[in-house]
């Protein structure tokens, strides 16, 4: 299956992998700066963004990692840096675990899969979130001009929801509304977690926000499951999308992890 991949800038390849119910558009705050230092590739996972959903494709994180890697190799990308958010972080960890020789570095932004007890069912509110996004999608361009609508949509995602740009919010609503792969990806994570070793030759930074309500610290940020050599960072006033809330700090950590100087 061919995934939608877009390219920006020049330099060493750096791959951006979004989270569940999101799309490559989530990376807009980082892309201009990253493109000054890297050849940046954004990947839309199956049933997200501009990648179609193929029901014959397995949607568990390991299978998604194999699919992403196959698409990168098809484009002639043999070695690369990885940056992944949420599900994309888990997919990145799987790639690094299976193919450390291809991964120059890895930065996980609120990566999924680091939980002691795997989920056995979907969150009760997930259907409501998806239906709300689909229902509001047509009205979103107008309603997101109002603070009340922005609060409803993003207060649980970001402690800095009031500061999020109109574009970020509109992109996020549209990505969720259009993500036919949302529930298949959810089901692909059930009864699983990430607990594989990754070579210490791969520099790794794991970043969580102190206000992540999607993957809270008590249940979903188990440090012992991360590679022992990984740098572990908690950013203040930051939610489940650190690249939105703490763009400059995340950029600095990516550059530090990749050993590229700005």
Secondary structure, DSSP 8 states (H G I E B T S, - for coil): ----EEEEE-SEEEEEE--TT--GGGGHHHHHHHTTTEEEEEE--TTSTTS---TTS--SHHHHHHHHHHHHHHTT--SEEEEEETHHHHHHHHHHHH-GGGEEEEEEES-TT--SS--SS--TTHHHHHHHHHHHHHHHHHHTTSHHHHHHHHTTT-TTGGGS-HHHHHHHHHHHHH-TTHHHHHHHHTT--------TTSEEEEEEETT-SSS-HHHH--GGGS-TT-EEEEETT--S-HHHHTHHHHHHHHHHHHT---
